[in-house]
Amino acid sequence: MSTTASTSAVAGQPVIGIIGMGDMGRLYATKLSAGGYRVVVCDKPDLFDRLSAEFEGTGIEVLADGHAVSRLADFIVYSVEAAAIGAVVRQYGPSTKIGATVAGQTSVKAPEKEAFDKYLPADVDIVSVHSLHGPSVTTEGQPLIIIHHRGPQEKVTMVEEIFQSFKSRYVYLSYDEHDEVTANTQAVTHAAFLSMGMAWKNGSSYPWEETKWVSGIEVVKVNITLRIYAAKWHVYAGLAILNPAAQRQIQQYARSTTELMKLMLGGHRDELARRVWAAREAVFGWAETEDPVHDEDGGRRPILLSEDILNQFSLGEYDKKRDDQPNSHLSLLAMVDCWAALDIHPFKHLDVAGTPVFMLWIGVAEYLFRSRERLAAAIDAGLADRVFRADDLEFTIAARGWGECVSFGNFDLYERRFLDTANFFAPRFEGASKMGSKMIKTIQESQQRSN
Ligand SMILES: NC(=O)c1ccc[n+]([C@@H]2O[C@H](COP(=O)([O-])OP(=O)(O)OC[C@H]3O[C@@H](n4cnc5c(N)ncnc54)[C@H](O)[C@@H]3O)[C@@H](O)[C@H]2O)c1
């Protein structure tokens, strides 16, 4: 055990315990310790020596295992892989201190809820959390979901106080609401980008090397796709495979993609157009003959204000003189079709639990669907264009493949599909991640300025 207790910890404050010192566990331990709390942590017992050496002198106390953390801490956060939560809580849950409050950082809550209900002693309260962002993003202003599942209201107040220094935006949901909202804001959104990446890889194309992918909303698609493939596969796998609502949404996304592609290939203009315009009305509220209301007349200000902002973040050579290639934007048509089919209102989800990636994803969908000319051009391109058709075919196959992999609940297959594609893009991860972060920051700032 590293011996120095946090010098700044205040007597009478709850002791914080973190089980799982991966990326998110470290973020929480570091920030909460800096916020003045006594923080005790552990990872797997065989990592004890390494972790102890690493945190020596930091004030964060490394303990032998989850039993030791559970016996000591008043507020415990399990920060382990979603697929492992059941086994880890079964092991350490019974050691939880009487009257303690337990949370999980797990991105999908169905297995966490099951494990807590099953293995935590009855004299322990449950107020769970989930920070809706990755470890490299500032916690400030980001949604922090709080789930009051068991115990008195004062435990929620305690959790709110503990996380004060994060300056996050608290969002209060039940376990089930959490999984419904995050299925949309995270799981199905990731499925779309994972499919784009796999389509590029299977088509053996680096999108930044081809002029058709280097401007406007294509820049968002490329940067976000690379950002997702640069992260940990198990986070995406857990929230797709273990969330029942995500299963439903990802299957519908694959179905929407395939059905629209078939209409395009069959040249069924009327049916394709009817379906796309109906989805526009269902999701955005604009009839086929209607333009969106301008914000000065009480409408909503669009997320992406200008393509010029996006072009500065292109990973490739952007040629101003080049005419835009007509693109069916199958990935976006399918997303809006999927939302319409499942009666999902994405802007409500954005308000509740928006992540930067989800904001940009709605942003590009809205950009396409706002303009009747742009949407009509996408429908035309889907029926007639030959430039993007091969990409659309690869995209459809990829979306179906991800849907199948998720429905089989197969983590190994998910990992292989993910890493195969990630390896293809790996040489560009560093640049793309930096570019993606800058892009997100610029768009968020331009949003704030205009609100
Ligand atoms: N990375 C993200 O963007 C992100 C964001 C929000 C929530 N989450 C969720 O947070 C959780 C952790 O994610 P992460 O990114 O930190 O993953 P990670 O792989 O970096 O960390 C998981 C840690 O749990 C440890 N662990 C596993 N079994 C253990 C055991 N029996 N005892 C102690 N430690 C054990 C692992 O050794 C590992 O260090 C996941 O459930 C994930 O879904 C991740």
The ligand as a Tripos MOL2 file, in Angstrom:
@<TRIPOS>MOLECULE
LIG
   44    48     1     0     0
SMALL
NO_CHARGES

@<TRIPOS>ATOM
      1 N1        -13.3010    5.3040  -21.8480 N.am      1 LIG1
      2 C1        -14.4220    5.9920  -21.9930 C.2       1 LIG1
      3 O1        -14.5780    6.8150  -22.9020 O.2       1 LIG1
      4 C2        -15.5510    5.8020  -21.0020 C.ar      1 LIG1
      5 C3        -16.4080    6.8680  -20.7390 C.ar      1 LIG1
      6 C4        -17.4070    6.7050  -19.7970 C.ar      1 LIG1
      7 C5        -17.5950    5.4760  -19.1930 C.ar      1 LIG1
      8 N2        -16.7620    4.4340  -19.4970 N.ar      1 LIG1
      9 C6        -16.9780    3.1670  -18.7970 C.3       1 LIG1
     10 O2        -16.0780    3.1330  -17.6990 O.3       1 LIG1
     11 C7        -15.6510    1.7970  -17.4500 C.3       1 LIG1
     12 C8        -14.1350    1.7600  -17.4900 C.3       1 LIG1
     13 O3        -13.7070    2.1850  -18.7660 O.3       1 LIG1
     14 P1        -12.1970    2.5610  -19.0500 P.3       1 LIG1
     15 O4        -12.1790    3.3170  -20.3300 O.co2     1 LIG1
     16 O5        -11.5880    3.1450  -17.8450 O.co2     1 LIG1
     17 O6        -11.6140    1.1010  -19.3270 O.3       1 LIG1
     18 P2        -10.1640    0.5360  -18.9740 P.3       1 LIG1
     19 O7        -10.0070   -0.7300  -19.7420 O.co2     1 LIG1
     20 O8         -9.1540    1.6100  -19.1890 O.co2     1 LIG1
     21 O9        -10.2600    0.2350  -17.4040 O.3       1 LIG1
     22 C9        -10.9000   -0.8630  -16.8230 C.3       1 LIG1
     23 C10       -10.0470   -1.2640  -15.6180 C.3       1 LIG1
     24 O10       -10.7730   -2.1730  -14.8000 O.3       1 LIG1
     25 C11        -9.7990   -3.0510  -14.2540 C.3       1 LIG1
     26 N3        -10.4120   -4.2500  -13.6840 N.ar      1 LIG1
     27 C12       -10.9810   -5.2880  -14.3330 C.ar      1 LIG1
     28 N4        -11.3290   -6.2410  -13.4410 N.ar      1 LIG1
     29 C13       -10.9750   -5.7970  -12.2180 C.ar      1 LIG1
     30 C14       -11.0630   -6.3430  -10.9080 C.ar      1 LIG1
     31 N5        -11.5540   -7.5530  -10.6690 N.pl3     1 LIG1
     32 N6        -10.6210   -5.5920   -9.8610 N.ar      1 LIG1
     33 C15       -10.0980   -4.3740  -10.0750 C.ar      1 LIG1
     34 N7         -9.9630   -3.8140  -11.3000 N.ar      1 LIG1
     35 C16       -10.3960   -4.5230  -12.3480 C.ar      1 LIG1
     36 C17        -8.9080   -3.3500  -15.4590 C.3       1 LIG1
     37 O11        -7.6860   -3.9550  -15.0960 O.3       1 LIG1
     38 C18        -8.7530   -1.9690  -16.0550 C.3       1 LIG1
     39 O12        -7.6300   -1.2920  -15.5270 O.3       1 LIG1
     40 C19       -16.2810    0.9110  -18.5150 C.3       1 LIG1
     41 O13       -17.4160    0.2640  -17.9980 O.3       1 LIG1
     42 C20       -16.6680    1.9000  -19.6090 C.3       1 LIG1
     43 O14       -17.7990    1.4780  -20.3180 O.3       1 LIG1
     44 C21       -15.7110    4.5720  -20.3680 C.ar      1 LIG1
@<TRIPOS>BOND
     1     1     2 1
     2     2     3 2
     3     2     4 1
     4     4     5 ar
     5     4    44 ar
     6     5     6 ar
     7     6     7 ar
     8     7     8 ar
     9     8     9 1
    10     8    44 ar
    11     9    10 1
    12     9    42 1
    13    10    11 1
    14    11    12 1
    15    11    40 1
    16    12    13 1
    17    13    14 1
    18    14    15 2
    19    14    16 1
    20    14    17 1
    21    17    18 1
    22    18    19 2
    23    18    20 1
    24    18    21 1
    25    21    22 1
    26    22    23 1
    27    23    24 1
    28    23    38 1
    29    24    25 1
    30    25    26 1
    31    25    36 1
    32    26    27 ar
    33    26    35 ar
    34    27    28 ar
    35    28    29 ar
    36    29    30 ar
    37    29    35 ar
    38    30    31 1
    39    30    32 ar
    40    32    33 ar
    41    33    34 ar
    42    34    35 ar
    43    36    37 1
    44    36    38 1
    45    38    39 1
    46    40    41 1
    47    40    42 1
    48    42    43 1
@<TRIPOS>SUBSTRUCTURE
     1 LIG1         1 GROUP 0 **** ****
